[in-house]
Amino acid sequence: ALKLLEESGNDIKLVITDEMMPGMSGHELSGKMKLKYPEMPIILISGYLSGIDDSVFELQNFVKILMKPVSIAELDVVIREVLRESPETL
């Protein structure tokens, strides 16, 4: 994901990530992205957030945190809302 963002930085308008991934968590990925792309909106999707301090998520500035299962309709609404609010897409 980081490599893809590096290669396509300005073409990507939104990142959607899961919290539980092999090698790096969603909040760790977000932290790395925010260093280089501080305005990039990031949506976190997870089925399990228990045991993770809320301050971790506040620091990452996720625009939305969705709990699994997420319907396509719900994801569609959230993506449209986020892109509509993003200065990059105006």
N, C-alpha and C positions, 0 to 999 in steps of 0.2 A: 504494500500500500504506500509506504513512504517513497519507494523508488518510482512508482507510477505517478505520484503527486509531483515528485521532482521533475520527471520527464514531461508532464502535462500540466503543470501548475496552474497556469491562467485559464486553461480549458475546463478545469474542474470547479464547479460552483458549490458543491455540497459533498460532504463525506458522511456515509452511514456505516457504523461499525458495531460489532458485537462486543460485549465485555469479555466473554470467555473465548479466547483464541489461543492456538498453540504458539508459544514463543513470546507473546506480548499481549497484555490485556488491552481492552479498548481504551481505558483511561490512560494507560502508558502511551499508546499510539497517539491519542489526542494531545497529550503533553508535548510529544516530539513535534507534532504537526503545528501546534500553536506557537512554538519557538520561531518557526520559519514563515508560517502563514497565519498570523494572529487573527485575521478577519474571516478565516474559513469557518463556515457554519458546520457543526458536527452533531449528528444525531446518534445517540447510543441506544442500541437495542439489547435487551438482556432478559433472560428468564430467571436470573439469580443475582441479586445485588446484596443479599444479606451478608453482614459481617464486614462490609466496606464502609468506611467512615464517609458520611455525607460531604465533609469538607473536601475530600478528594474530588468529588464530582463538581463541586462549586468552583474549584480551582481550574478545572478544564473548560469551563464556560460552555458546556453542552447546550445547544439551543433547545434540545428536547431529549428526554429519556423515556423510551417506550418499553413496556414490559411485554415479553412474549406470552402467548402468541399474539402477533400483530397481523391484522387483516390487511389485504392489499388496499382496500378502501381507506382504512385508517392511515396507512403509510402514504397513500396518495394525497390525502388532505394535509398531512403534516409537511410533506415535501413542498406542496404548493404554497403553504403558509410561510415556510422558512425562505423559500426562494423569492417570494413576494416582498418579504421584509429585508432581504439582503441588499446592501447598497451596490454590490457587484452586478446584480441582475436588473437594476432600475435603469 
